[in-house]
């Protein structure tokens, strides 16, 4: 382990919340360290096609913030890393960070991807929802930051082609995990969210039916830089003529342990339905819902626009999903807006509107209390939404609970302001020294 380094603020998570908080603090002269467990910063937002209700390009919003953080003199990014422990130390905290091996030296990699082109092993690409493939050694995606390759040892056949192809000799097959330690004056938890499991409702048979997909997979299908370049159903590459969205497939369901509303599911389904109307102008698009919750500025108008575009809204609860003989998907549902009659309808492609869960539980590593729903506990959410029950530790974005991108960015700014005020009271700015070992 290297000697202890110093920083003013440690930000756990490099999604849109963590990036916004880091930039706000760094612009004030504070030394910031971002710890991101994925090989690139950007979080979930960098994989989205567009954002609601403006339908702006998600990458056009996220990529400039990623680049600004990467080039900011006051920000250090530790990707493929995780917090092992965080302990109070006076007015600050001592942190231990585990750096997972990339098997590529970051300081020597130039992002040329020659190692990737030389590799013969292809594996499913998680970034594309498993619809695309990448090599055993690869750059995570086109606008990844850092633009550095990583090797997945479980898929590597140790043929040495990547080593020979690298012009800078950056590939290092015997890399080991290493740990660094540093002192930080404040901590912002921005660990984000994960979606409920596709297999959580066995009556939906989602894992067995290829044409029942998650909303993040639909985002990649709609993205211009997605796996197919257009919307095709995964089972057979057919252009779907009928697409359905099943709301509350992972929220408002006590049997799943998720009794709360995830807030964004209605809106992202409506957004995807509107984008599908443009991509597939002759397709029938149906949203099965219990309630439409359009809570934000311009959201009700967005919903009404979708109806005007011809998106069909069926007030009903889907009870069962089965696969038809032609690879279509049959939905069995109970009408809520009628007399409770049970009906069936077949679609080519079905999207389950999954709910939000906390991305991870840090309570065993960070001195924080989590609420009953698993998100970081916020004692006064109405008046101080970024303050936790521990002085010096703040929370931003969906680490505190489900919210949309607008509220996530706003809360990240509030967390940065609260952290700056705390740092101004407790310590002088850290020297601008590199955090890497």
N, C-alpha and C positions, 0 to 999 in steps of 0.2 A: 504494500500500500504506500502511496506517495504521501508527502507531507500535507498538512492541512492547508487548504486555500481559504480565501475569504470572499464573500459577496454580500451585497446589501439585501438582496431578495432571491429566494428560491421559488421558482414556479413549477409546480408539478403538473405537466400536461402541456403539449404544444399544439393544441387545436386553436380554433378561432378565439376562444376566451383567453387561453394562456398567451397567445401572441399579442392580443390587444393589451392585456395587462402589462406584459413585458415592454412593449413599445411605449406605453404611457409612463412607466417608471424610468425606462432608459432615457427618454427625452428630458427627464428632470435631472439627469446626471447620476442616477443610481446604477450600480453595477448589478446586473441581473443574470441569473443562470436558469435556463429552461431545461427540465429533465423530461424527455419524451421516450416512452417505451417502444414506439414504433421506429422503423428505420428512417422515417421522414416526418417532419412537422407538417401541420395542415389539418390533422384530425379528420373527422367525418366530412367536414364541409368541402374539402378539396375533391371529394369523389362525387359530389352532387352535380346535377346538370344545371339547374337554375334555382333561384330562390323565390319564395312567394312574399308578398303579392305583386312585386314589381316585375318578376320574371327576368331579373338581371342574371348574367352569367356568374355562377358560383366561383369558378376558377378566377374570373376577372376581379373578384373581391378578395379572395384568399391569397392568391399568388403574390400580389404586391406586398401584403403584410408578411408573408413568408420571407420574401427577398429582403424587405426592410429589416426584419429581425436578424437575418443571416449576415447582413452587412453592417449592422449597428455596432459601433465600437464599444458600447456598454453591455452588449448581450453576448453570452456564451451559450451555445446549444449543445446539449449532450443527448444525442439520439441513440436509440437502441439501449436505453438505460432505464433503471428504476431505482426508486428510493428503498433502501433496505431498512433504514432506521432514521428516526428524527427525535432528538432528545433536547429538552430545554437546557440552555446554558446561559445563565444570567438573564440579560434582556433579549438574547437571541437563541439560536438553535445550532446544534451540531448535527450534521447530516452525513450519512454514509450512502454513497451511490455506487451501484453495481453497473459496470459497463460490460454489456454482453459483446462477445467477439463478432466482428463482421467477417473476419478472415481476409480483410483488405485494409491496409493502412490508409486511414483517412487523409493524412497529410501528403501522401504520395499519389493517391488516385486522382485522375484528371477527368473522370466521367466519360471517357471515350467509348465505353461499352464494347471494346474489342474482346474482352474476356467473355462477355455474354454471347457475342456472335460465334465465338470459338466453341462454346459448350454445346454438347449434343443431347443433354438431358433436359426434357421438358416436364414441368409440373403445373398443376392448376394454379391460376393466379387469384389469390384471395382478394386483391384490390378490385378485380373485375367480377367478383362474386362467383368465382370458379368457372366462368364462361370462357375466359381466355387462358393463355398459358404463358409462363415465363421459364427461363432457363434456371439451372441450379445455382448459377451465379448471375446476378442481374442488378440493374438500377431499378428501384421500386416502381417508379412511373416517370413519365416524361418531364414533369416539372417538380420532381422531388427535390427537397432540400434537407440535408446535403445531397448533392448530385454525386453520390458515392455508391459503388457497387457493394453488395453483400453476398455471401455464399451461404446456402442452406446445407449444412454438413450431412443431414439425414438423407439428402438426395444426391450428394456428390459421389462420384465413382472413382475419384482420385486418379483421373487419367492424365492430369497435368497440362491439358490444353490451355486452360485459363492462365496458368503460370507462364507458359511460353508466349501467349498472345499479349500479355500486359507490357506496354512499352516502358513503364516506369518501375517495374518489379514490385508493384504494390500488393499483389496477392500473397497472402501469408497463411498457409494451411495449418500451421501449428499455433495459431493465436489462442490465448486463454482468457477467460473472464478476469477482469481486474476491478479493484475497488478504490474509490477515492473518497476523501473526507474533506469537508470544508465547513466553515462557520457562516451562517446567514442571519441577518437581523430580522427578517420577516419571511413568511411563507404564504404563498397563494396556491390553494388547491383548485386545479382546473382539469380534473381527470376525465370529464366528459361522461358519455353514456354508452351503453350497448343496447341492442334490441332484444326483446323477448325471443325465446327459442322458437324456431319454426315448428319444432316437434312438440311444443308444450300442450297443444290441443290434439289428442290422438284422433278425434273424430274428423279432423281436417286432412289427415293423411299427407301432410305437406312434404315430408322427406321422400315419400315414395312416388309422388306425382311431379314430374319434371316441369310441367307447365303451371305449377303453383309456386310463385316466387316471392321473395322479400321485397320491401320497398327500396332498399339500397341496390338490389339487382336491377330493378326497374330504372333507378337513377342512372345506372351505367348504360342500360339499353338506350335511354333517351339522350345521353351525352354524345356530342359530336365526335369525341375521341374515345367512345366506348368500344367494347369488344367486337361488335359487328358493323358499326358505322350506321346502323339503322335498327329499327325495332323488329326483332324476329323472336318467335317463341323457341325456348331452348330445346325442346324435345326433338324437333325435326326441321328447324329453320324456316318454318312457314310464317308468312306475314299474317298476323292475327286479324280476323274480321270482327271479333267480339272480345272485349276485355272487361273484366270485372274487378272491382276493389271491395274487399271485405273489411269493414271498419270494426274497431274494438276487438281485433283478433288477438291482442295481447295486453289489453287494458280493460279496466272496469270489470274485472273477473276475479272474484275471491278464490275460485278454485285454482287459479294460477299464482295466488299470492300477490296479485297486482290489482287492488281494489280501486286505485286512483285513475283519473283520466290523464293521459300523457300529453294533452294539450295540442300537440302539433299534428296528430294523425289525420284529422279531417282536412286540414289545410294542405298537407303534402299530398294527400290523395287527390284533392281537387286540382292542385297544381299539375300533378302527373297526368290527370285526365285531360286537362286543357292542352298540355304539350302533346299528348297522344292525338288529340283532335287535329292538331296541325301536322303531325307526322303521318297519321293514318286517317285522312279526311273521310273515308267511307266506312270506317270501323264504328261499330256500336259500342259505346262505353257506358258502363253502369256502375254506380256506387251504392252498395248496400250499407245502410247506416241505422243507428238507433237515434242519435241526436247529432245535428251539425253544430259544432262549437267553433264559431268564427269570431274570436274574441278581440283581435287586434285592430289597429287602424287600417282601414281599407279592406279588411278581411270579409265583411259581409258583402261588399260590392264585388269582391273576387268570386265569392260563392254564387252570387246572382249572375255574374258574367258566364260562369261555367254552365249554369242552367240554360242561359240564352244561347250558348253555343251548341246545345243539343245533348249535353251529358245527362243521362237519366239517373235520377236519385230514387232509390227504392227504400222505403222505411220498413226495414225488416231485419231480423236476426238470423244469420246463417248458422244452421245447426250441424250440417254435415256436408263434406266435400268428397266426391268420388271421381275416378277417372273413367271416361267413356272409351269405347273400343277404338275410336279414331284419334285417340290422344287428347280429345277435348276434356273439359272439366265440368262436372255437373254439380250445381249448388242446390241444396235443399234448405229452404228457409221459411220462416214464419212471418207473415205480414203483420206489421204493427199498426199500419194506418187503415186496416180494414177490420175484418172480424176474426183475425187470428188464423186465417186459413193457411195451410201449408202448401207451398208451391215448389216446383223444380224448374231450373233453367240451365242450359248448357252454354259455356263460353269457351273460346279458344285459349285464353290466358287469364289467370287469376292472380291478383296481388293481395297478399295479406298485410293489412295495415298494423304492423307490430308496434308494441308500446316501448317506452323507455325504461331501462333499468340502470342503476349506477354501474359505471364501467368496472369499478373494483372497490374493494373494502380496504381502506388504508388504516383502519382503527388499530390493527395489531402492529403497525409500523410508525404511525403518526399519532401524537397525543390528541386525538379528536374523538368526539362522540358522534355516532351516527344515529339517525332517527329510526323509527320503526319500519319505514319504507326502504331503509338501506342507504339513503342519501345523507350527505353531511348535515348534521343538526344545526339549524340556524335559530337561535333563541327568539329573535325579534324580526321575523321575515318582512313584516309590513313597513317597518321604519329603518332597519339596518340589515338589508338582505345579504350583505357580504361578510358580516361578522359572525364568527363561530363562538363557541364557549371557551376558547383558549386565546388569551392575549397574544398578538403577534402572528396568528394564523387566520387567514381570510379565505373565502371561497368565491368562486366565480363560475358562471355558466351552469351546465346541467349536472355538475357535481353536487349542486344544492337541490336539484329537482328538475322535472321536465320544464322546458321553456323553448321558445323559438330563437332564431338567430339574432333578431333585433334585441330582445331582452337579454340574451347572452352577452352581446357586445356592451350593452349598457351596464350590466352588472360587472363585467370585467373592468370597465372604466372606474366604477365605484370602488371595486376592490383595490385597484391601483392607487386611488386617492387615499383610501383608508390606510393602506400599507405605507404610503409616503408620509402621511401624518404620524404614523407610529414610528417610523424610522427617524423622522426629524426630532422626535422626543427622546429616543433611546440611544442613538449612536451616530458617529460621524460617518460619512461615505467611505466605502471600502476603496482601497487603491485599485487602479485599473491594471490588474495582473491576470494573466491567463489562468483559467480554472483547470484546463487539461493537465494531466500528469506529464 
